[in-house]
Amino acid sequence: LTHPAMSLSKEVLTKCAAAIRNADALLTCTGAGMGVDSGLGTFRGRNAGVWPPLKAFSLDFSEMSDPRWFEDDARLAWSFWHFRHQAYVNGTPHKGYEILANWGKRMRYGLFSATSNIDGHWARTDGVGEERVYECHGSVTHMQCVKDSGRIWSTDHDEISQMKVPVWDLAAGEKVEVQCGRSLRKCGSKEEEWVDAIVADDGWSILSTAGKPMTVTAVRRPGGSDLTRVHPESTLPMCKETNQPARPNVLMFGDFGVNCDRIDAQNQQFSKWKASLPPDCKLLIVEIGAGTAIPTIRGIAESHLSSFPQSTLIRINLDEDSVPSERAIAIGGLGALDALSRIDAAAQSEEPRE
């Protein structure tokens, strides 16, 4: 059963405010759309993130988020993950995190957060923290060995920040040199020929000197350093105990080498919290920015809606906002912060006055 989304009318706001007021517990289920208001990109859709070399390589964000790059081309892998790490760690959780945390603080059984985001923002939110979050895809706040040694450790953020990563500041029409090996995974040979090319109007794509689109494997200014990889003189992250190459403790696409110990421990905390809720708990589930391409977070939200007969789901999604039940409220066409701010204002205005 699928119901079309309702606009954020007074009726919808009233329903949301009542659900907040009556709830015993809050479960937040967040996908990439939650981070957009913190300046972070999503994997797909209108807010897809852009790492400049991707267009030159003719790859999408998910293809680059593949653990094999750490074995095939570690300097390329770390250039990409340096970009992501800096965006996530230097970004600040937007006001919507605080709004949700404040709702949970007022509820009898509190709040738990389930998220597919790897930015660590829920763990940094007052009232949530490490104890109340399940990061089902891991987080850039932790590392492991490329060839899993069983160790997981906290990311040394200074080590990542200090890596020498060239800035892609090419201008449209600028002359560059590129390599065009048969395979990006087999490129990087010092003997491979560099050929002349031109930066396209978007500042990212590459054209031949004849103006035809090119798929390349490396880009540099004439005689300069490759702009797509960590500088050759820069040290890449290593495990200090095993002296083995390191990678983020994140579940990537096609990832069979991720160490799931931390993810599993968080999942156990989540299960204990769920088990502590009575069957008649008025659980409020707020799902934000979780897409259908990889429906893990939507699945968690909908399974809890089914498990607790008196629960309510508020689904906030810019484009994919249909809902599975009469006990669900769909809010489409709005970003996370805008929707949460409006709902919060409505909830506060309807609170009984002393």
ZADO-1210 file (C-alpha; in nm, 4 decimals, padded with zeros to 6 digits):
<atoms>
<atom x="00.0000" y="00.0000" z="00.0000" code="LEU" pos="1"/>
<atom x="00.1457" y="00.3333" z="-00.1033" code="THR" pos="2"/>
<atom x="00.0000" y="00.6717" z="-00.0221" code="HIS" pos="3"/>
<atom x="00.0967" y="00.9932" z="-00.2026" code="PRO" pos="4"/>
<atom x="00.2814" y="01.2586" z="-00.0071" code="ALA" pos="5"/>
<atom x="00.0838" y="01.5355" z="00.1547" code="MET" pos="6"/>
<atom x="00.2063" y="01.8926" z="00.1293" code="SER" pos="7"/>
<atom x="00.3309" y="02.0534" z="00.4492" code="LEU" pos="8"/>
<atom x="-00.0083" y="02.2009" z="00.5235" code="SER" pos="9"/>
<atom x="-00.1432" y="02.3050" z="00.8607" code="LYS" pos="10"/>
<atom x="-00.3112" y="01.9650" z="00.8812" code="GLU" pos="11"/>
<atom x="00.0172" y="01.7827" z="00.8293" code="VAL" pos="12"/>
<atom x="00.1981" y="02.0035" z="01.0791" code="LEU" pos="13"/>
<atom x="-00.0768" y="01.9393" z="01.3339" code="THR" pos="14"/>
<atom x="-00.0415" y="01.5627" z="01.2850" code="LYS" pos="15"/>
<atom x="00.3360" y="01.5834" z="01.3273" code="CYS" pos="16"/>
<atom x="00.3051" y="01.7998" z="01.6392" code="ALA" pos="17"/>
<atom x="00.0575" y="01.5542" z="01.7933" code="ALA" pos="18"/>
<atom x="00.2872" y="01.2600" z="01.7167" code="ALA" pos="19"/>
<atom x="00.5767" y="01.4362" z="01.8898" code="ILE" pos="20"/>
<atom x="00.3657" y="01.5341" z="02.1892" code="ARG" pos="21"/>
<atom x="00.2273" y="01.1812" z="02.2392" code="ASN" pos="22"/>
<atom x="00.5465" y="00.9833" z="02.1716" code="ALA" pos="23"/>
<atom x="00.7255" y="00.7752" z="02.4378" code="ASP" pos="24"/>
<atom x="01.0441" y="00.7279" z="02.2322" code="ALA" pos="25"/>
<atom x="01.2115" y="00.8619" z="01.9200" code="LEU" pos="26"/>
<atom x="01.3964" y="00.6671" z="01.6526" code="LEU" pos="27"/>
<atom x="01.5728" y="00.8785" z="01.3909" code="THR" pos="28"/>
<atom x="01.6573" y="00.7035" z="01.0657" code="CYS" pos="29"/>
<atom x="01.8773" y="00.9189" z="00.8447" code="THR" pos="30"/>
<atom x="02.0355" y="00.8840" z="00.5040" code="GLY" pos="31"/>
<atom x="02.2558" y="01.1112" z="00.2956" code="ALA" pos="32"/>
<atom x="01.9809" y="01.3706" z="00.2563" code="GLY" pos="33"/>
<atom x="02.0201" y="01.4606" z="00.6242" code="MET" pos="34"/>
<atom x="02.3690" y="01.5979" z="00.5618" code="GLY" pos="35"/>
<atom x="02.2845" y="01.8308" z="00.2726" code="VAL" pos="36"/>
<atom x="02.2090" y="02.1230" z="00.5051" code="ASP" pos="37"/>
<atom x="02.5548" y="02.0742" z="00.6581" code="SER" pos="38"/>
<atom x="02.7064" y="02.1273" z="00.3141" code="GLY" pos="39"/>
<atom x="02.7533" y="01.7562" z="00.2350" code="LEU" pos="40"/>
<atom x="02.6660" y="01.5928" z="-00.0956" code="GLY" pos="41"/>
<atom x="02.4553" y="01.2827" z="-00.1505" code="THR" pos="42"/>
<atom x="02.5479" y="00.9844" z="-00.3689" code="PHE" pos="43"/>
<atom x="02.2658" y="01.0438" z="-00.6156" code="ARG" pos="44"/>
<atom x="01.9958" y="01.2886" z="-00.7113" code="GLY" pos="45"/>
<atom x="01.9900" y="01.6649" z="-00.7240" code="ARG" pos="46"/>
<atom x="02.2337" y="01.7072" z="-00.4320" code="ASN" pos="47"/>
<atom x="02.4946" y="01.4562" z="-00.5488" code="ALA" pos="48"/>
<atom x="02.8425" y="01.5381" z="-00.4221" code="GLY" pos="49"/>
<atom x="03.1205" y="01.6228" z="-00.6636" code="VAL" pos="50"/>
<atom x="03.4880" y="01.5319" z="-00.6304" code="TRP" pos="51"/>
<atom x="03.6296" y="01.7135" z="-00.9379" code="PRO" pos="52"/>
<atom x="03.8366" y="01.4265" z="-01.0889" code="PRO" pos="53"/>
<atom x="03.5285" y="01.2043" z="-01.1146" code="LEU" pos="54"/>
<atom x="03.4077" y="01.3715" z="-01.4344" code="LYS" pos="55"/>
<atom x="03.7535" y="01.3497" z="-01.5859" code="ALA" pos="56"/>
<atom x="03.7584" y="00.9766" z="-01.5019" code="PHE" pos="57"/>
<atom x="03.3946" y="00.9247" z="-01.6153" code="SER" pos="58"/>
<atom x="03.3131" y="00.7664" z="-01.2787" code="LEU" pos="59"/>
<atom x="03.0319" y="00.8310" z="-01.0329" code="ASP" pos="60"/>
<atom x="03.0642" y="00.8753" z="-00.6573" code="PHE" pos="61"/>
<atom x="02.9728" y="00.5137" z="-00.5780" code="SER" pos="62"/>
<atom x="03.2261" y="00.3706" z="-00.8266" code="GLU" pos="63"/>
<atom x="03.5035" y="00.5671" z="-00.6563" code="MET" pos="64"/>
<atom x="03.3850" y="00.4533" z="-00.3131" code="SER" pos="65"/>
<atom x="03.5260" y="00.1065" z="-00.3757" code="ASP" pos="66"/>
<atom x="03.7842" y="-00.0549" z="-00.1436" code="PRO" pos="67"/>
<atom x="03.9849" y="-00.1990" z="-00.4343" code="ARG" pos="68"/>
<atom x="04.1315" y="00.1444" z="-00.5030" code="TRP" pos="69"/>
<atom x="04.3348" y="00.1160" z="-00.1820" code="PHE" pos="70"/>
<atom x="04.5154" y="-00.1855" z="-00.3277" code="GLU" pos="71"/>
<atom x="04.5239" y="-00.0783" z="-00.6934" code="ASP" pos="72"/>
<atom x="04.6043" y="00.2919" z="-00.6550" code="ASP" pos="73"/>
<atom x="04.6336" y="00.4011" z="-00.2910" code="ALA" pos="74"/>
<atom x="04.7266" y="00.7622" z="-00.3693" code="ARG" pos="75"/>
<atom x="04.4180" y="00.8023" z="-00.5833" code="LEU" pos="76"/>
<atom x="04.2040" y="00.6351" z="-00.3130" code="ALA" pos="77"/>
<atom x="04.3362" y="00.8656" z="-00.0423" code="TRP" pos="78"/>
<atom x="04.2902" y="01.1754" z="-00.2572" code="SER" pos="79"/>
<atom x="03.9206" y="01.0878" z="-00.2793" code="PHE" pos="80"/>
<atom x="03.8851" y="00.9928" z="00.0882" code="TRP" pos="81"/>
<atom x="04.0811" y="01.2998" z="00.2000" code="HIS" pos="82"/>
<atom x="03.8164" y="01.5072" z="00.0181" code="PHE" pos="83"/>
<atom x="03.5354" y="01.3211" z="00.1972" code="ARG" pos="84"/>
<atom x="03.7065" y="01.3191" z="00.5366" code="HIS" pos="85"/>
<atom x="03.7682" y="01.6918" z="00.5310" code="GLN" pos="86"/>
<atom x="03.4095" y="01.7653" z="00.4273" code="ALA" pos="87"/>
<atom x="03.2623" y="01.5461" z="00.7011" code="TYR" pos="88"/>
<atom x="03.4981" y="01.6289" z="00.9859" code="VAL" pos="89"/>
<atom x="03.5148" y="02.0027" z="00.9184" code="ASN" pos="90"/>
<atom x="03.1408" y="02.0238" z="00.8570" code="GLY" pos="91"/>
<atom x="02.9129" y="02.1120" z="01.1478" code="THR" pos="92"/>
<atom x="02.5913" y="01.9200" z="01.2223" code="PRO" pos="93"/>
<atom x="02.3082" y="02.1552" z="01.1284" code="HIS" pos="94"/>
<atom x="02.0328" y="02.2733" z="01.3628" code="LYS" pos="95"/>
<atom x="01.8113" y="01.9803" z="01.2670" code="GLY" pos="96"/>
<atom x="02.0245" y="01.7425" z="01.4720" code="TYR" pos="97"/>
<atom x="01.9674" y="01.9536" z="01.7815" code="GLU" pos="98"/>
<atom x="01.5938" y="01.9755" z="01.7129" code="ILE" pos="99"/>
<atom x="01.5623" y="01.5966" z="01.6999" code="LEU" pos="100"/>
<atom x="01.7842" y="01.5475" z="02.0054" code="ALA" pos="101"/>
<atom x="01.5644" y="01.7890" z="02.2030" code="ASN" pos="102"/>
<atom x="01.2518" y="01.5973" z="02.1042" code="TRP" pos="103"/>
<atom x="01.4113" y="01.2767" z="02.2281" code="GLY" pos="104"/>
<atom x="01.5195" y="01.4284" z="02.5590" code="LYS" pos="105"/>
<atom x="01.1574" y="01.4972" z="02.6472" code="ARG" pos="106"/>
<atom x="01.0430" y="01.1398" z="02.5815" code="MET" pos="107"/>
<atom x="01.0235" y="00.8650" z="02.8438" code="ARG" pos="108"/>
<atom x="01.2502" y="00.6187" z="02.6620" code="TYR" pos="109"/>
<atom x="01.4687" y="00.8749" z="02.4918" code="GLY" pos="110"/>
<atom x="01.6179" y="00.8622" z="02.1443" code="LEU" pos="111"/>
<atom x="01.8236" y="00.6307" z="01.9292" code="PHE" pos="112"/>
<atom x="01.9751" y="00.7163" z="01.5913" code="SER" pos="113"/>
<atom x="02.0166" y="00.4712" z="01.3033" code="ALA" pos="114"/>
<atom x="02.2085" y="00.6200" z="01.0113" code="THR" pos="115"/>
<atom x="02.3806" y="00.5170" z="00.6913" code="SER" pos="116"/>
<atom x="02.5860" y="00.8358" z="00.6992" code="ASN" pos="117"/>
<atom x="02.9575" y="00.8022" z="00.7655" code="ILE" pos="118"/>
<atom x="03.0167" y="01.1629" z="00.8741" code="ASP" pos="119"/>
<atom x="03.0063" y="01.0992" z="01.2511" code="GLY" pos="120"/>
<atom x="02.7651" y="01.3893" z="01.3030" code="HIS" pos="121"/>
<atom x="02.5182" y="01.2033" z="01.5250" code="TRP" pos="122"/>
<atom x="02.7973" y="01.1003" z="01.7622" code="ALA" pos="123"/>
<atom x="02.8871" y="01.4708" z="01.7902" code="ARG" pos="124"/>
<atom x="02.5297" y="01.5732" z="01.8773" code="THR" pos="125"/>
<atom x="02.4561" y="01.6545" z="02.2426" code="ASP" pos="126"/>
<atom x="02.2066" y="01.4090" z="02.3859" code="GLY" pos="127"/>
<atom x="02.2996" y="01.1339" z="02.1396" code="VAL" pos="128"/>
<atom x="02.6713" y="01.0524" z="02.1316" code="GLY" pos="129"/>
<atom x="02.8416" y="00.7184" z="02.0663" code="GLU" pos="130"/>
<atom x="02.6067" y="00.5321" z="02.3027" code="GLU" pos="131"/>
<atom x="02.2893" y="00.6133" z="02.1102" code="ARG" pos="132"/>
<atom x="02.3920" y="00.5734" z="01.7476" code="VAL" pos="133"/>
<atom x="02.4036" y="00.2857" z="01.5008" code="TYR" pos="134"/>
<atom x="02.6213" y="00.3806" z="01.2016" code="GLU" pos="135"/>
<atom x="02.5338" y="00.0881" z="00.9782" code="CYS" pos="136"/>
<atom x="02.8027" y="00.1773" z="00.7211" code="HIS" pos="137"/>
<atom x="03.0715" y="00.2762" z="00.9711" code="GLY" pos="138"/>
<atom x="03.2305" y="00.6199" z="00.9988" code="SER" pos="139"/>
<atom x="03.5343" y="00.8156" z="00.8816" code="VAL" pos="140"/>
<atom x="03.6067" y="00.8720" z="01.2514" code="THR" pos="141"/>
<atom x="03.7636" y="00.5237" z="01.2626" code="HIS" pos="142"/>
<atom x="04.0252" y="00.3321" z="01.0628" code="MET" pos="143"/>
<atom x="04.1329" y="-00.0249" z="00.9912" code="GLN" pos="144"/>
<atom x="04.4039" y="-00.1993" z="00.7903" code="CYS" pos="145"/>
<atom x="04.3463" y="-00.2405" z="00.4155" code="VAL" pos="146"/>
<atom x="04.4026" y="-00.6133" z="00.4701" code="LYS" pos="147"/>
<atom x="04.1994" y="-00.6455" z="00.7884" code="ASP" pos="148"/>
<atom x="04.4164" y="-00.7245" z="01.0899" code="SER" pos="149"/>
<atom x="04.1299" y="-00.7239" z="01.3391" code="GLY" pos="150"/>
<atom x="04.2194" y="-00.3753" z="01.4640" code="ARG" pos="151"/>
<atom x="03.9990" y="-00.0658" z="01.4543" code="ILE" pos="152"/>
<atom x="04.1299" y="00.2647" z="01.5863" code="TRP" pos="153"/>
<atom x="04.0230" y="00.6279" z="01.6048" code="SER" pos="154"/>
<atom x="04.1193" y="00.8313" z="01.3009" code="THR" pos="155"/>
<atom x="04.4089" y="01.0714" z="01.3527" code="ASP" pos="156"/>
<atom x="04.2384" y="01.3699" z="01.1934" code="HIS" pos="157"/>
<atom x="04.5613" y="01.5709" z="01.1893" code="ASP" pos="158"/>
<atom x="04.7314" y="01.2933" z="00.9916" code="GLU" pos="159"/>
<atom x="04.4594" y="01.3072" z="00.7262" code="ILE" pos="160"/>
<atom x="04.4537" y="01.6876" z="00.7154" code="SER" pos="161"/>
<atom x="04.8307" y="01.7100" z="00.6688" code="GLN" pos="162"/>
<atom x="04.8413" y="01.4872" z="00.3625" code="MET" pos="163"/>
<atom x="04.9621" y="01.6774" z="00.0552" code="LYS" pos="164"/>
<atom x="04.6660" y="01.6661" z="-00.1786" code="VAL" pos="165"/>
<atom x="04.6738" y="01.8942" z="-00.4856" code="PRO" pos="166"/>
<atom x="04.3907" y="02.1422" z="-00.5220" code="VAL" pos="167"/>
<atom x="04.1834" y="02.1016" z="-00.8377" code="TRP" pos="168"/>
<atom x="04.1527" y="02.4681" z="-00.9326" code="ASP" pos="169"/>
<atom x="04.1555" y="02.4351" z="-01.3087" code="LEU" pos="170"/>
<atom x="03.9688" y="02.6937" z="-01.5121" code="ALA" pos="171"/>
<atom x="03.7497" y="02.6333" z="-01.8140" code="ALA" pos="172"/>
<atom x="03.9630" y="02.6410" z="-02.1296" code="GLY" pos="173"/>
<atom x="04.2896" y="02.5894" z="-01.9416" code="GLU" pos="174"/>
<atom x="04.5542" y="02.3759" z="-02.1139" code="LYS" pos="175"/>
<atom x="04.6501" y="02.0592" z="-01.9264" code="VAL" pos="176"/>
<atom x="04.8364" y="01.7346" z="-01.9805" code="GLU" pos="177"/>
<atom x="04.6626" y="01.4016" z="-01.9283" code="VAL" pos="178"/>
<atom x="04.7289" y="01.0314" z="-01.9324" code="GLN" pos="179"/>
<atom x="04.4799" y="00.8054" z="-02.1084" code="CYS" pos="180"/>
<atom x="04.5759" y="00.4531" z="-02.0081" code="GLY" pos="181"/>
<atom x="04.3549" y="00.1618" z="-02.1013" code="ARG" pos="182"/>
<atom x="04.2420" y="00.1200" z="-01.7411" code="SER" pos="183"/>
<atom x="04.2333" y="00.3650" z="-01.4536" code="LEU" pos="184"/>
<atom x="04.3242" y="00.0785" z="-01.2215" code="ARG" pos="185"/>
<atom x="04.6425" y="00.0109" z="-01.4220" code="LYS" pos="186"/>
<atom x="04.7490" y="00.3680" z="-01.4799" code="CYS" pos="187"/>
<atom x="05.0137" y="00.5804" z="-01.3152" code="GLY" pos="188"/>
<atom x="05.3196" y="00.4473" z="-01.4934" code="SER" pos="189"/>
<atom x="05.5944" y="00.7062" z="-01.5066" code="LYS" pos="190"/>
<atom x="05.6655" y="00.5920" z="-01.8609" code="GLU" pos="191"/>
<atom x="05.3099" y="00.6479" z="-01.9776" code="GLU" pos="192"/>
<atom x="05.2834" y="00.9364" z="-02.2204" code="GLU" pos="193"/>
<atom x="05.1294" y="01.2664" z="-02.1200" code="TRP" pos="194"/>
<atom x="04.9258" y="01.4303" z="-02.3959" code="VAL" pos="195"/>
<atom x="04.7862" y="01.7800" z="-02.4364" code="ASP" pos="196"/>
<atom x="04.4206" y="01.8453" z="-02.3499" code="ALA" pos="197"/>
<atom x="04.1823" y="02.1238" z="-02.2480" code="ILE" pos="198"/>
<atom x="03.9520" y="02.1714" z="-01.9474" code="VAL" pos="199"/>
<atom x="03.5856" y="02.1799" z="-02.0479" code="ALA" pos="200"/>
<atom x="03.3430" y="02.4600" z="-01.9607" code="ASP" pos="201"/>
<atom x="03.2321" y="02.2878" z="-01.6379" code="ASP" pos="202"/>
<atom x="03.5886" y="02.3038" z="-01.5010" code="GLY" pos="203"/>
<atom x="03.6003" y="01.9259" z="-01.4454" code="TRP" pos="204"/>
<atom x="03.5543" y="01.7375" z="-01.7723" code="SER" pos="205"/>
<atom x="03.8452" y="01.7049" z="-02.0148" code="ILE" pos="206"/>
<atom x="03.8478" y="01.7644" z="-02.3899" code="LEU" pos="207"/>
<atom x="04.1054" y="01.6758" z="-02.6522" code="SER" pos="208"/>
<atom x="04.2766" y="01.9605" z="-02.8340" code="THR" pos="209"/>
<atom x="04.0215" y="01.8925" z="-03.1086" code="ALA" pos="210"/>
<atom x="03.7396" y="01.9564" z="-02.8616" code="GLY" pos="211"/>
<atom x="03.6233" y="01.5960" z="-02.8196" code="LYS" pos="212"/>
<atom x="03.5342" y="01.4515" z="-02.4721" code="PRO" pos="213"/>
<atom x="03.8082" y="01.2390" z="-02.3149" code="MET" pos="214"/>
<atom x="03.8139" y="00.9834" z="-02.0343" code="THR" pos="215"/>
<atom x="04.1508" y="01.0190" z="-01.8635" code="VAL" pos="216"/>
<atom x="04.3488" y="00.8493" z="-01.5871" code="THR" pos="217"/>
<atom x="04.5612" y="01.1429" z="-01.4660" code="ALA" pos="218"/>
<atom x="04.5587" y="01.5225" z="-01.5043" code="VAL" pos="219"/>
<atom x="04.8283" y="01.7819" z="-01.4473" code="ARG" pos="220"/>
<atom x="04.9241" y="02.1312" z="-01.5469" code="ARG" pos="221"/>
<atom x="05.2080" y="02.1184" z="-01.8050" code="PRO" pos="222"/>
<atom x="05.5098" y="01.9666" z="-01.6286" code="GLY" pos="223"/>
<atom x="05.3344" y="01.9786" z="-01.2880" code="GLY" pos="224"/>
<atom x="05.2101" y="01.7192" z="-01.0369" code="SER" pos="225"/>
<atom x="04.9095" y="01.4947" z="-01.0924" code="ASP" pos="226"/>
<atom x="04.6043" y="01.6773" z="-00.9559" code="LEU" pos="227"/>
<atom x="04.4111" y="01.3565" z="-00.8933" code="THR" pos="228"/>
<atom x="04.6438" y="01.1871" z="-00.6446" code="ARG" pos="229"/>
<atom x="04.8146" y="01.2481" z="-00.3121" code="VAL" pos="230"/>
<atom x="05.1617" y="01.3940" z="-00.3720" code="HIS" pos="231"/>
<atom x="05.4314" y="01.1215" z="-00.4069" code="PRO" pos="232"/>
<atom x="05.6293" y="01.2650" z="-00.1138" code="GLU" pos="233"/>
<atom x="05.3320" y="01.2566" z="00.1235" code="SER" pos="234"/>
<atom x="05.3056" y="00.9664" z="00.3674" code="THR" pos="235"/>
<atom x="04.9839" y="00.7666" z="00.3481" code="LEU" pos="236"/>
<atom x="04.8050" y="00.6498" z="00.6672" code="PRO" pos="237"/>
<atom x="04.9400" y="00.3328" z="00.8239" code="MET" pos="238"/>
<atom x="04.8494" y="00.1197" z="01.1241" code="CYS" pos="239"/>
<atom x="05.0983" y="00.2108" z="01.3961" code="LYS" pos="240"/>
<atom x="05.0944" y="-00.1442" z="01.5392" code="GLU" pos="241"/>
<atom x="05.1125" y="-00.3577" z="01.2251" code="THR" pos="242"/>
<atom x="05.2780" y="-00.0989" z="00.9966" code="ASN" pos="243"/>
<atom x="05.0274" y="-00.1981" z="00.7298" code="GLN" pos="244"/>
<atom x="04.8420" y="00.0413" z="00.4950" code="PRO" pos="245"/>
<atom x="04.5216" y="00.1816" z="00.6449" code="ALA" pos="246"/>
<atom x="04.1788" y="00.2736" z="00.5139" code="ARG" pos="247"/>
<atom x="03.8589" y="00.4168" z="00.6658" code="PRO" pos="248"/>
<atom x="03.6515" y="00.1705" z="00.8688" code="ASN" pos="249"/>
<atom x="03.3609" y="00.2259" z="00.6327" code="VAL" pos="250"/>
<atom x="03.1451" y="-00.0224" z="00.4445" code="LEU" pos="251"/>
<atom x="03.2128" y="00.0736" z="00.0834" code="MET" pos="252"/>
<atom x="03.0529" y="-00.0562" z="-00.2350" code="PHE" pos="253"/>
<atom x="03.1494" y="-00.4164" z="-00.3079" code="GLY" pos="254"/>
<atom x="03.3356" y="-00.4275" z="00.0236" code="ASP" pos="255"/>
<atom x="03.4293" y="-00.7741" z="00.1525" code="PHE" pos="256"/>
<atom x="03.7232" y="-00.6544" z="00.3633" code="GLY" pos="257"/>
<atom x="03.5542" y="-00.4167" z="00.6059" code="VAL" pos="258"/>
<atom x="03.5941" y="-00.4939" z="00.9752" code="ASN" pos="259"/>
<atom x="03.2386" y="-00.4911" z="01.1131" code="CYS" pos="260"/>
<atom x="03.3244" y="-00.5221" z="01.4847" code="ASP" pos="261"/>
<atom x="03.2382" y="-00.1602" z="01.5656" code="ARG" pos="262"/>
<atom x="02.9267" y="-00.1630" z="01.3449" code="ILE" pos="263"/>
<atom x="02.8104" y="-00.4883" z="01.5082" code="ASP" pos="264"/>
<atom x="02.8681" y="-00.3491" z="01.8593" code="ALA" pos="265"/>
<atom x="02.6557" y="-00.0447" z="01.7763" code="GLN" pos="266"/>
<atom x="02.3863" y="-00.2708" z="01.6313" code="ASN" pos="267"/>
<atom x="02.3790" y="-00.4640" z="01.9593" code="GLN" pos="268"/>
<atom x="02.3256" y="-00.1379" z="02.1484" code="GLN" pos="269"/>
<atom x="02.0428" y="-00.0565" z="01.9091" code="PHE" pos="270"/>
<atom x="01.8825" y="-00.3992" z="01.9630" code="SER" pos="271"/>
<atom x="01.9014" y="-00.3573" z="02.3414" code="LYS" pos="272"/>
<atom x="01.7307" y="-00.0194" z="02.3187" code="TRP" pos="273"/>
<atom x="01.4540" y="-00.1633" z="02.1008" code="LYS" pos="274"/>
<atom x="01.4106" y="-00.4550" z="02.3436" code="ALA" pos="275"/>
<atom x="01.3714" y="-00.2085" z="02.6314" code="SER" pos="276"/>
<atom x="01.0628" y="-00.0534" z="02.4703" code="LEU" pos="277"/>
<atom x="00.7241" y="-00.1963" z="02.5746" code="PRO" pos="278"/>
<atom x="00.5088" y="-00.3466" z="02.2964" code="PRO" pos="279"/>
<atom x="00.2564" y="-00.0638" z="02.3306" code="ASP" pos="280"/>
<atom x="00.5251" y="00.2054" z="02.3100" code="CYS" pos="281"/>
<atom x="00.4179" y="00.5103" z="02.1144" code="LYS" pos="282"/>
<atom x="00.7360" y="00.5131" z="01.9102" code="LEU" pos="283"/>
<atom x="00.7902" y="00.8108" z="01.6805" code="LEU" pos="284"/>
<atom x="01.0088" y="00.7233" z="01.3821" code="ILE" pos="285"/>
<atom x="01.1498" y="01.0194" z="01.1912" code="VAL" pos="286"/>
<atom x="01.3138" y="00.9121" z="00.8662" code="GLU" pos="287"/>
<atom x="01.5048" y="01.1771" z="00.6730" code="ILE" pos="288"/>
<atom x="01.6813" y="01.1720" z="00.3377" code="GLY" pos="289"/>
<atom x="01.6889" y="00.7942" z="00.2988" code="ALA" pos="290"/>
<atom x="01.6657" y="00.6848" z="-00.0636" code="GLY" pos="291"/>
<atom x="01.5355" y="00.3704" z="-00.2314" code="THR" pos="292"/>
<atom x="01.8479" y="00.2737" z="-00.4295" code="ALA" pos="293"/>
<atom x="02.0001" y="00.1204" z="-00.1148" code="ILE" pos="294"/>
<atom x="01.6960" y="00.0980" z="00.1142" code="PRO" pos="295"/>
<atom x="01.8698" y="-00.0058" z="00.4378" code="THR" pos="296"/>
<atom x="01.7520" y="00.2923" z="00.6398" code="ILE" pos="297"/>
<atom x="01.4007" y="00.2889" z="00.4961" code="ARG" pos="298"/>
<atom x="01.3875" y="-00.0793" z="00.5872" code="GLY" pos="299"/>
<atom x="01.4837" y="-00.0072" z="00.9482" code="ILE" pos="300"/>
<atom x="01.2172" y="00.2632" z="00.9723" code="ALA" pos="301"/>
<atom x="00.9434" y="00.0492" z="00.8196" code="GLU" pos="302"/>
<atom x="01.0297" y="-00.2600" z="01.0249" code="SER" pos="303"/>
<atom x="00.9936" y="-00.0590" z="01.3470" code="HIS" pos="304"/>
<atom x="00.6656" y="00.0844" z="01.2209" code="LEU" pos="305"/>
<atom x="00.5445" y="-00.2767" z="01.1828" code="SER" pos="306"/>
<atom x="00.6884" y="-00.3937" z="01.5163" code="SER" pos="307"/>
<atom x="00.5159" y="-00.1288" z="01.7266" code="PHE" pos="308"/>
<atom x="00.1410" y="-00.1053" z="01.6550" code="PRO" pos="309"/>
<atom x="00.1119" y="00.2394" z="01.8144" code="GLN" pos="310"/>
<atom x="00.4106" y="00.3871" z="01.6326" code="SER" pos="311"/>
<atom x="00.4071" y="00.6727" z="01.3801" code="THR" pos="312"/>
<atom x="00.6458" y="00.7326" z="01.0912" code="LEU" pos="313"/>
<atom x="00.7274" y="01.0796" z="00.9614" code="ILE" pos="314"/>
<atom x="00.9113" y="01.0423" z="00.6300" code="ARG" pos="315"/>
<atom x="01.0944" y="01.3528" z="00.5066" code="ILE" pos="316"/>
<atom x="01.2374" y="01.3097" z="00.1594" code="ASN" pos="317"/>
<atom x="01.2949" y="01.5602" z="-00.1164" code="LEU" pos="318"/>
<atom x="01.1849" y="01.3294" z="-00.3995" code="ASP" pos="319"/>
<atom x="01.1051" y="00.9765" z="-00.2742" code="GLU" pos="320"/>
<atom x="00.8394" y="01.0525" z="-00.0171" code="ASP" pos="321"/>
<atom x="00.5658" y="00.7888" z="-00.0573" code="SER" pos="322"/>
<atom x="00.4758" y="00.6006" z="00.2613" code="VAL" pos="323"/>
<atom x="00.3659" y="00.2407" z="00.3334" code="PRO" pos="324"/>
<atom x="00.0970" y="00.2875" z="00.5984" code="SER" pos="325"/>
<atom x="-00.1909" y="00.4976" z="00.7272" code="GLU" pos="326"/>
<atom x="00.0267" y="00.5537" z="01.0359" code="ARG" pos="327"/>
<atom x="00.2867" y="00.7319" z="00.8267" code="ALA" pos="328"/>
<atom x="00.3108" y="01.0980" z="00.7307" code="ILE" pos="329"/>
<atom x="00.4918" y="01.1874" z="00.4086" code="ALA" pos="330"/>
<atom x="00.6670" y="01.5206" z="00.3630" code="ILE" pos="331"/>
<atom x="00.8184" y="01.5783" z="00.0211" code="GLY" pos="332"/>
<atom x="00.9830" y="01.8659" z="-00.1582" code="GLY" pos="333"/>
<atom x="01.1621" y="01.9995" z="00.1487" code="LEU" pos="334"/>
<atom x="01.5128" y="01.9549" z="00.2827" code="GLY" pos="335"/>
<atom x="01.5805" y="01.8184" z="00.6307" code="ALA" pos="336"/>
<atom x="01.6408" y="02.1452" z="00.8151" code="LEU" pos="337"/>
<atom x="01.3488" y="02.3284" z="00.6562" code="ASP" pos="338"/>
<atom x="01.1028" y="02.0495" z="00.7330" code="ALA" pos="339"/>
<atom x="01.2286" y="01.9916" z="01.0888" code="LEU" pos="340"/>
<atom x="01.2248" y="02.3629" z="01.1692" code="SER" pos="341"/>
<atom x="00.8636" y="02.3966" z="01.0559" code="ARG" pos="342"/>
<atom x="00.7546" y="02.0864" z="01.2458" code="ILE" pos="343"/>
<atom x="00.9378" y="02.2000" z="01.5592" code="ASP" pos="344"/>
<atom x="00.7746" y="02.5426" z="01.5457" code="ALA" pos="345"/>
<atom x="00.4329" y="02.3784" z="01.5126" code="ALA" pos="346"/>
<atom x="00.5052" y="02.1391" z="01.8003" code="ALA" pos="347"/>
<atom x="00.6136" y="02.4233" z="02.0295" code="GLN" pos="348"/>
<atom x="00.3121" y="02.6355" z="01.9433" code="SER" pos="349"/>
<atom x="00.0786" y="02.3491" z="02.0356" code="GLU" pos="350"/>
<atom x="00.2454" y="02.2627" z="02.3668" code="GLU" pos="351"/>
<atom x="00.0121" y="02.3166" z="02.6631" code="PRO" pos="352"/>
<atom x="00.0892" y="02.6388" z="02.8486" code="ARG" pos="353"/>
<atom x="00.1418" y="02.6372" z="03.2251" code="GLU" pos="354"/>
</atoms>
